[in-house]
Amino acid sequence: MGFATDFGSNASGMPPGIVNGPCTPSAQHPYPVVLVHGTFATENFSWQTLAPLLSDAGYCVFGLNYGATSSTTTYKDHIYGIDYVEHSAAELQSFISNTTLPDTFEPAGNAAGYSAGSHPLQVDIVGHSQGGMMPRYMMDTTGNQQYPGLGDAGQVHTLVGLAPSNHGTDADGLVPVFARLFGSNAYSFSTSSGCPACGEQEAGSRFMTALDGKPDATGVNLYVIESTMDELVTPYQSAFLPTTENVQNVTLQNQCPTDLTDHIGMIYDPVALQDVIAALGNNRQTALPLPRPTCPPAVAPVISG
């Protein structure tokens, strides 16, 4: 999901730190990073903190506003990420293939082992909410004729999901009730109301059933960072993926009990952002456990420090 209002003056623009052009990363951080916002959000709203933080650390940072519909124009480019998730996944795939990788040049002595001056073969992705789930559809195949997946895991080294809607949301138990009362109409109402991505992210939708039908692609490191205070992806455990050597699930309150950040606040939460930096710093082919972050005295919901 997502739910955010872009209060910036340039709704469809990019925050500081996103280059979206020729870039050579530091040798320690050879993979370009693609930042992917959530539903009803934009890059400019979502990554005002993380984008410059990564850029200053030596990463090449890219980003796109995806999932536009006629509603995006109606709301003057303040809301993206509302089109069908499978359409947005194709947008992301094209952005990586045609913008991110061609515009990134490997430095000498890079940790990924590519030749200096060549283009990297893979990216790291950090996504919030739908932006943490949608890349899985780009990477995976589902075996479902309606939602086959794009099967493009080869372009991704690491995916970090901040409060990702990996198994959808039950809207605090309302979705199963509506499904019993209205059948498949419970999932199509959001589509008819102008947000196909909303209906597809309801737990039990045909899209979610297909995405959950097969295990995630091997060879990609997957980090899920979630808060017990998440009020949009409910229950919060639905963000998590089955644990393997390539999957690490992180609950913020297990790290810092005084961190009360919620769904929207995750993208600005000082603890979650430490976890993102640590996850991206792992250049190996297995998802190593994250080091314990430094805990602030307290983190309030929404504003998140």
HUZI-V962170 format. One record per residue. RES is the residue in one small letter. OMEGA is omega as a letter, one per 40 degrees, with the letter a starting at -180 (NA if undefined). D_CENTER is the distance of its C-alpha to the mean C-alpha in Angstrom with 2 decimals. Layout:
BEGIN
RES;OMEGA;D_CENTER, RES;OMEGA;D_CENTER
END
This chain:
BEGIN
m;i;10.34, g;i;10.38, f;i;13.97, a;i;14.65, t;a;17.59, d;a;17.56, f;i;20.77, g;a;20.85, s;i;23.74, n;a;21.78, a;a;19.25, s;a;18.06, g;a;18.45, m;i;16.42, p;i;16.54, p;i;18.73, g;i;17.57, i;a;15.82, v;a;18.53, n;i;17.77, g;a;21.08, p;a;23.17, c;i;22.10, t;a;23.29, p;i;21.24, s;a;23.14, a;a;24.56, q;a;22.69, h;a;19.20, p;a;19.78, y;i;16.35, p;a;14.89, v;i;11.41, v;i;9.22, l;a;7.16, v;a;5.16, h;a;6.42, g;a;7.06, t;a;10.40, f;a;13.50, a;i;11.93, t;i;12.30, e;a;11.47, n;i;14.77, f;a;14.16, s;a;10.80, w;i;11.53, q;a;15.29, t;a;15.31, l;a;12.78, a;i;13.60, p;i;17.32, l;i;16.99, l;a;15.51, s;i;17.99, d;a;20.83, a;i;20.10, g;i;20.66, y;i;17.35, c;a;17.12, v;a;14.18, f;i;13.14, g;i;11.28, l;i;11.90, n;a;12.49, y;i;12.08, g;i;13.48, a;i;16.72, t;i;19.72, s;i;23.14, s;i;21.87, t;i;19.92, t;a;23.35, t;a;25.05, y;i;22.96, k;i;23.47, d;i;19.97, h;i;18.61, i;i;16.24, y;i;13.82, g;a;11.32, i;i;14.35, d;i;15.61, y;a;15.56, v;a;12.28, e;i;14.31, h;i;15.40, s;i;12.02, a;i;11.23, a;i;14.61, e;a;13.92, l;i;11.08, q;i;13.55, s;a;16.30, f;i;14.70, i;a;14.20, s;a;17.67, n;a;19.53, t;a;18.24, t;a;16.19, l;i;18.36, p;a;21.67, d;a;21.33, t;a;20.72, f;a;23.93, e;i;24.39, p;i;26.47, a;i;29.45, g;a;29.07, n;a;25.32, a;a;23.90, a;i;22.54, g;i;26.12, y;i;25.92, s;i;28.93, a;a;28.98, g;i;28.53, s;i;26.85, h;i;23.39, p;a;20.78, l;a;19.83, q;i;16.26, v;i;13.16, d;a;10.60, i;i;6.91, v;a;4.97, g;i;1.66, h;i;3.98, s;i;5.85, q;a;6.14, g;i;3.18, g;i;2.38, m;a;5.91, m;i;7.03, p;i;7.06, r;i;9.27, y;i;11.60, m;a;11.89, m;a;12.84, d;i;14.96, t;a;18.21, t;a;19.07, g;a;22.80, n;a;22.79, q;a;24.70, q;a;22.95, y;a;19.38, p;a;20.03, g;a;16.63, l;i;16.62, g;a;17.31, d;i;15.98, a;a;14.90, g;a;17.41, q;a;15.36, v;i;12.71, h;a;13.87, t;i;11.06, l;i;7.48, v;i;6.51, g;i;4.67, l;a;6.25, a;a;8.18, p;i;6.32, s;a;9.00, n;i;9.88, h;a;13.51, g;i;13.52, t;i;15.49, d;i;19.25, a;a;19.58, d;i;21.75, g;a;23.82, l;a;24.55, v;i;22.86, p;i;25.25, v;i;28.13, f;i;27.43, a;i;27.04, r;a;30.45, l;a;31.97, f;i;30.64, g;a;29.48, s;i;27.05, n;i;27.53, a;a;25.31, y;a;22.31, s;a;23.74, f;a;24.64, s;i;21.27, t;a;21.46, s;i;24.98, s;i;24.00, g;i;21.72, c;i;18.20, p;a;17.80, a;a;14.10, c;i;15.45, g;a;18.00, e;a;15.88, q;i;13.65, e;i;16.93, a;i;17.79, g;i;20.42, s;i;19.70, r;i;20.69, f;a;17.21, m;i;15.95, t;i;19.22, a;a;18.79, l;a;15.32, d;a;16.79, g;a;20.00, k;i;19.52, p;i;18.09, d;a;15.10, a;i;16.16, t;i;18.09, g;i;17.92, v;i;14.19, n;a;13.36, l;i;10.76, y;i;10.27, v;a;9.44, i;a;10.41, e;i;11.89, s;i;14.85, t;a;17.91, m;a;18.21, d;a;15.26, e;a;17.21, l;i;14.84, v;a;13.27, t;e;16.74, p;a;18.10, y;a;15.60, q;a;16.30, s;i;14.69, a;a;11.28, f;i;13.03, l;i;13.81, p;a;17.37, t;i;18.25, t;i;19.42, e;i;20.12, n;a;16.69, v;i;14.81, q;i;14.88, n;a;14.22, v;i;14.76, t;a;16.25, l;a;16.71, q;i;20.15, n;i;21.36, q;a;20.92, c;a;22.11, p;a;23.89, t;i;24.37, d;a;20.70, l;a;20.47, t;a;17.18, d;a;15.73, h;a;12.58, i;a;12.64, g;a;14.15, m;a;11.42, i;i;10.29, y;a;13.99, d;a;15.11, p;i;17.24, v;i;16.88, a;a;13.10, l;i;13.17, q;i;15.95, d;i;13.99, v;a;11.28, i;a;14.37, a;a;16.07, a;a;13.47, l;i;13.35, g;i;17.12, n;a;17.62, n;a;18.82, r;a;20.30, q;i;19.60, t;a;19.14, a;a;16.65, l;i;19.09, p;a;19.24, l;i;18.09, p;i;21.02, r;a;21.84, p;i;20.62, t;a;23.16, c;i;23.37, p;a;24.45, p;i;27.29, a;i;25.07, v;a;21.83, a;i;22.26, p;i;19.92, v;a;18.25, i;i;19.62, s;i;18.38, g;NA;20.78
END
